[in-house]
Amino acid sequence: MKFFYILFVYITLAATAQGISREPESKLPKLLVRGEARLLKPAEKILIHIGVVTQNIKPEAALAENNAKTQKVIQALDELGLNPENYKTGQFAVRPRYSDQAIVGYEAVNSLAVNTDRLDLAGEIISAVNKAGVNTIDSIQFTLKDPREYRAAAIQAAAANAMADAQTLAQATGVKLVRILELSIGDASERLPSPRWNALAMKTFSADSATPIESGDVEVFADVSMTYEISSS
């Protein structure tokens, strides 16, 4: 019996020496900090979602008119130096129009997405497609070619800000940062600028002038949270 008792004591002391009986992390004093970073990068691409809507009493007439206008729009894009890689058709539909629950005609809708890095052509694209037959512009967005190229830099800056705040707070309160217990990324994304342009210009532009559109900087945002173990000495 003495042999087993001595062996049990030896194992217990050895485990304690190796830190197995360390205090659970849930009871450790902690410091939670959050760091944010916003990097502004000049826009590199423009995305324009446009559409051609035609109406007629007969569905085939609405479709034929829509096809003709859509071809003119594509021709206008080609004349600006764009190629099929810069635009693609999206939603297409022919649907009835109702009045008092009765069909009074048909509507054909064809949408296109224009994508190019020729930011200098933004105004000319809008004016040219409007003249060719586009009568709806769903959205105009300026973005980056590869947001992930800047995402890592934003995360690093956010982490650096979080660590700097932790150091400042620890020094101000007289505590010591022991180690990082938890680390997480809350958000890391691009925030697109709202282009500045005059929507009324769609109706009033001259055939010899371009609709003025100004791009803005794209904001690459990231926030990081860190939980430190702290001690008083």
Buried (B, 14 or more C-beta within 10 A) or exposed (E): EEEEEEEEEEEEEEEEEEEEEEEEEEEBEBBEBBBBBEBEBEBBBBBBBBBBBBBBEEBEBBBBBBBEBBEBBBEBBEEBEBEEEBBEEBEBEBEEBEEEEEEEBBBBBBBBBBBBEBBEBBBBBBBBBBBBBBBEBEEBBBBBEEBEEBBEBBBEBBBEBBBEBBEEBBEEEEBEBBEEBEEEEEEBEBEBBEBEBEEEBBEEBEEEEBBBBEBBEBBBBBBBBBBBBBEEE
